[in-house]
Amino acid sequence: MNEQKSFIEEDEKGILYIVPTPIGNLEDITLRAIETLRTVDFIAAEDTRQTKKLLNHFDIHTPLVSYHEHNKQSRGEHIIASLLQGKHIALVSDAGTPTISDPGHELVVEALRAQCKVVPLPGANAAITALTASGLPTNHFYFYGFLSRHKKEKKKELEQLKHIKDTLIFYEAPHRLQETLTVMYHIFGNRQMAVARELTKKFEQFIRGTIEEVMHWAEHHEVRGEFCLLVEGNHIHDEEPIWWNDLTIVEHVNYYIEAKQYTSKEAIKQVAKDRQLPKRDVYEAYHK
């Protein structure tokens, strides 16, 4: 057990501050973050060149050291030793909140193991920023971050996530966007979703619609910038009986045509929505 009183002096050990930095607009940094970056003994940064731009903008001259995926073990040992000597250290990533799909988790674990204080600051985060404007439910959500870069593993991950009822949040790189949307379409069905890019920057953009519509957008527009993908949760409850469970797709479509007087196109669209399947799959099954 470890009890931390963040702002009461209890020992001579230092403090590790988790400091969020802007995800695009430099004015989004907090006054407390600026003061912390100015007063710590040094800053551990994912990319010192990137962080240097931020420090120069706010006239901050605190020393920098690198802390990233490739040197986290050796540099982590140095940072923990400095904390034990009473140094105060700020951890920052390139943008956003450290440890959230960014380096830092292992450092936090080691700092806590050494019984040093870890003090988080609130600040910018792309997932929450995108969620608030997505138009999707915000009362419950599931943040996943980056999917695997390998298509086979990506499919496995999405298969495991497809039954979650809450809004799903992912990060994705521009060169993998189309592939990820295609895999989502085939596994999740044609759910509602929102895509956010260039958040807080001059060219901030939201694309809201079905997965199929967003796929079409991605195929016909230049895809640039880091993306946040927000996908509607699964609203089909497996434990609840569904009236069409025992019907084939053909019988399901025919029901709407005969009982509801739908056109075949309308019936196929409704069946795709009921079953959370791509319309193309329903169309092919019906016209075989």
N, C-alpha and C positions, 0 to 999 in steps of 0.2 A: 504493500500500500504506500502511496505517495501523496501527501497533502501539500499543495502549493498555495501560498499567499503571495500573489504576484508583486504587490507593492509594499510589502513589509520587509525591512532588512532583517534577515535571519542568519546569514552566514557570509563568508567572504568570497563565495563563488560568483562567477559572472552570470549574465542573463543572455539567453539566445532569443532575439526578437524575430518573429515571423512578419515580414513587412511586405504587404501587397504593393505592386507598382502599377501604373496605368496600362490598360490594354490597347491604348491608341491615343487618346486625348490626354496630353500631359497635365491638363488642368484637373484631372480626376484624382490626383494624388491628395491625400489628406494632410492637414497641417501637422498632425501628430507623426505621420510617416516622415515628413521632411525633418522635423525636429529629431526624431530617432536616428535617421541616417546621418544627421550632423553630429550627434553627440556620442555615438558608439565608438569603440576603439577601432574597429574595422568592419567592412562589409564583405560578406561571402556571396558572390554573384555567379549565376549560371554562365553568363557571358560578360566579362569585364568591359569589353568594347561597347556593348549595348548599354550597360548600366552607366558607363562613363558619360554617355550622351545625356542621360537623365540627370546625373549629378551636376554636369556643367550647366544645364538649363536652370537649375535651382541654386547654383553657386555653392555647391557642397564639395568639400575637399577631403573627405574621409578616405583613408587608404582602402584599396580593394584587393581581394584575393579571389581566385576562381574556385568555384565548387560546382561540379557538374557530374554527369553520369560516368565519365571516364576516369575521374580522379577522386571520386567520393570517398574511397577507403583511405587513401593516404592523406588527403586534405582534411577529411573528417577527423582523423586522429589529431591533426594539428589544431583544429578548431576546438575540439573537446579539451585538449591540454590548455588552450588559452582560456577557456571558460573556467577551468579548475584553478587557474592563476588569478581569477577575478576580472577577466576582460569581459566587456559587454560587446556583443556581436549581432549584427543584423543579417538575416538571410533574405536574399531577394532572387527572383527568377527573371527571365527576360521581360515578362509581362504577366500581370495578374497575381494570383495568390500562390506563393510557394507551397509545394507538396501536393497541390491539386493538379494532377497530370503534368507535374514539373518536379525536378529534383528537390530533395529535402527531407523526405519521410525518414530515411535511415539516420540522418543527422539528429532529428528530433528524438528518435528512439534512443540513440546513444547519449544524448544530453540528459534525458530523463533517467537513463540507467546510471549516469554519473551523479544523479540527484542535483542537477542544475535546473534553474528555472527556465521554462519556455513560455514566452509571453507573446500571444498573437495580437496583431493589429487588424482591424477590419479594413476592407478596401475592395478594389476592383476584382471582379470575377466574371469571365465571359459567360459561363453557364447560367448564372442567376440573372445577369443582365439580359440575355437572350430570352430566358423563360418568361420574364415579366411582360414582354411585348409579343410573345408568340401567339397569343390567342388560345393556347391549349391550357388545360387545367393546371393550376399552380398549387393547389392545396396539398397534393402528394406528387412527388416526382422521384425518378431513379436516375442518378448521374452515373454514367458508365465511362465517359472519357473516350480515349482512342480505342477503336477496334483493332484487331490484328491486321498487319499489312498483308498477310497471306490469305488468299481467298478461301481456302479450305477451312482454316481456323476461324476466319470471320464468319463463315456460315454456321459453324458450331456455336459460336458466341451468340449469334442472333437467334438460333433455334432455342437456346437456353433462356433468352430474354422475351420471346414472343408471347408468353402467357402473362407477363407482368401487366397489371391493370393501370398502372400510373404512367404519367408522361415520362418518356425516355429521353435522355440528353446525351449526345455524343459530340466529340470533336473529330474533325477530319481535315486532312490536307487537300488542297485543290486538285492535285493530280490523281487522287484516289476517289474523288467525289462520285463520279459516274458509276464506277464499279460498286461502290458501297450502296448507292441508291438502288441499283439493279438487284443486288442481293436482298436488300430490305424488301423490295417490291415482291419478290418471289417467296419470301419467308413470312413477312408480316401481312401481306395483302395490301390493298390500296387504301391505307389509312390516311387520315389528315396529318399534315406535318408543317413545320416551319423551318426555314433555313436562314441563318443570320451570318452575314459576312462583313468584315471591316468594321466591327462594332466600335462605336464612339469616334470613328474617323470621318473624314470628309465624304467618303464614298460608302458610308454605312448603307446596308441594303438588307431587306427582309423579303423572302419569297414564301408565301403561305398558300397552301393548297393540298391536293392529294399527293401521295408519293409519285404517282404516274405523271401528274402535272409538273412536279419539280424535276423529275427525270427529263421530261421534254424541254424544260427551261435549260437544264444543264447541257443538253445536247446542242442547243442552238445559241448559246451565249458564251462569251469568254469567261472562263472560270479562273478567278484569281483571288488571293487572300486566304486567310484561315477561316474555316467554317465551323459553325455550331449547328448541329442538327437536332431538332426536337420533334419527337414522333408520338402521336396519340397512343395511349395504352390500349391493351386488349380488353374490349368490353363484352366479350363472349365468355361467360362463366362456365367452365367445363362441368362443374358440379351441378349446374341447374339443367333440367330437361329442356330441350328446344324442340318446338313443334315439328321442324323439318328434319330432325336427326335421322329418321328412318327413310327419308326420301333420297333417291339418287339426284344428281344435279339436273338430269333431264326432267324428272318428275317435279322437282322444285320449280324449274322454269315454267313447266306446263301448268302448274298450279296458279301462278300469277296470270298466265295468259287466259286460262279458262275461268278461274274464280274471280279474278280482279279486272279482267278485260284489258290487261296490259298488252302492248305490242311486244314482239319477241325481244326487241332491243331494250325496252324498258324492263322486261322481266329478267333478262340477263344481267342488267345493271343492278337490279335489286337483289338478285341471288348472290352476285359478287359481294355486295355490301353485307348481306346476311352472314355469309360464310367467311368474310374477310379474305377473299381470293381475288387475284387479278381478273379483270373482265375478260382478258384474252383466254385465260384457262377455262372459264365458264363457257365462253363462246365455242371453243374447240370441243369441249365435252358435249355440248348440246348439238352441235352440227356434225358430229362423227357419223 
